[in-house]
Amino acid sequence: MNRIAFIGELTKGYETVIDIGSDHGLVLKYALDHKYIKHAVASDINKGPLNHAKKNLAGYPVRFYLSDGFKSVDKDYNLAVITGMGPHLIIDILKEVMHLEDKTYILGANEKIEVLRTWLSNNGFNIVDEYVIFDGFYYVFLKVVKGSMTLTEEDIYLGHKLKTKKEAQAYFKHKYNHYLDLSKKAKGEKLVEIEKTLQLFSNVIK
């Protein structure tokens, strides 16, 4: 399954879904085609991708917003999809909706997932599930609601939900090899940090 379909599957059971940075609207199209959701909101900061989304979703029950994150969106939603961007941008977008209590978020940082997990744990969010798929690259997705959680250092790098899943083993081996390669070039404090992370991944590899 490719990542578009995978994210689309995660929308199942939610009535109205907003895709922040919707690009061409393919996640929403998949979810609507499979009748997983009833209504959708497509938001993108760039006109080009949003116009593509409008073409792909012509005739669908979708509202479109040219918006920086949630800033120009006035339509309510149950689930927000925020994927395909760096952790710091996702964090900036989430800061706009921290006051909302009854929303669910599917988050997908394209790097440094540990940065996102750390911020979530320090800012009143709870990771209720985690997923990983391979579609040319490994993609990790977090299902998040408002709440509280306490994460260990191992949880921050591996995921307190993800580390228990068999399908994550190949991903953990990939990450271990990545840090192993980095360790061969690092020195000093950086090497100590990388070796610590290496140990975390080696603890869960079977």
Buried (B, 14 or more C-beta within 10 A) or exposed (E): EBBBBBBBBBBEEBEBBBBBBBBBBBBBBBBBEEEBBEBBBBBBBEEEBBBBBBEBBEEBEBBBBEBBBBEEBEBEBBBBBBBBBBBBBBBEBBEBBEEEEEBBBBBBBBEEBBBBBBBBBEEEBEBEBBBBBBEEEBBBBBBBEBEEBEBEEBBBBBBBBBBEBEEBBEBBBBBBEBBBEBBEEBEEEEBEBBBEBBEBBEEBEE
